[in-house]
Amino acid sequence: MDKRYILLLFGFLGLLFVLSMLSLTVGTSNITFYEILRYLLTGTSGTELTDTIIFKIRILRTLGAIIAGLGISTAGILMQSYFRNPLADPYLMGVSNGATLGVVLYGFTSVLVWSDLPKSSIGMILSAYVGSIAVMLVISSIAKFSRQTSTLLISGIMIGAITSGITTMLVYTGDMFGDDNSKLSHFLSWGMGSVSNLTVNYLIIMAIIVIPLLILIVIMLSKKLDANILGDNYAKSVGLNVKSFKRVLILLSCMLTATIVAFTGPIAFIGMFTPIIAKIMCRTSKHSKILPISAILGAIFLLIADIIARPSVLIPHGTNTLPLLCPLSIMGAPIAIYVYTKSKQFKM
């Protein structure tokens, strides 16, 4: 492993640590770095209210953004490898919206039967899995007939639009059956991405699923991903079962995306631009190097987006939290345009 890569890796890890500490201090309540440090070292900042804010709000948001960023960026690499397309992304391909629809359908069903099903984390995740895999299979079928970047991208966006429209319709319809206007209405803000409503249980489930999958992908799939990039013929010549491998890519990318979307809503563009930046900065296409850097970049960018989205950060004296879609779109859309216009330079 070359010195440049090691410096790059530890440099981004250092930046991630700095942003994590900043994330713990920024918000409507001013908390100093000293209070954060004291809490982390001793278990208390000296004030009960501050302790509650740090633990129940700031730490959950920070860790949630890190885990979600790690997972969604890795899902982006898997999709880009599957489609051999640098614009493939859980959000642009409609997979995130499919997972969102699955979760909302699950919640809508519970409203109709007057139950507490939405509180079941396993049910939410399984519903997200079904929705994401269904959309991924549709996109995969389209890809068999046309591998043009524009056709694949437009198809993903249109399928995402359809699922988003159905999701919104269900949310508004679901309110008609509830005894108040809050049963499904929170899905409107959640549907544009947010790490502000994570609980300890949600965070633990995300970590238990996402982190082991990331380790497995880096250790077991890096060389196979390298072979797959060079085409089916080369992959077969080195003993890779291409069909089985692509099924694994679909399954893992959907698992990562759905697990995150179930609790944070769709995370836009992170899965598209972090692999591209990682390849440019690493100056290589080797996935053993790209995967860790891309994952860390995903955590960094999602932390930045979450900090920007907080009340009073962009808008002085603001009281509303922006959805993550706002800052992520501003960061990701220009990169998507650039990659699309220069698509020949970014072939997988």
PyMOL commands that set and color helices and strands:
alter all, ss='L'
color gray80, all
select helices_A, chain A and resi 3-25+33-42+48-83+95-112+117-119+121-145+149-177+186-190+200-229+232-237+242-264+270-282+287-309+325-341+343-346
alter helices_A, ss='H'
color red, helices_A
deselect
rebuild
show_as cartoon
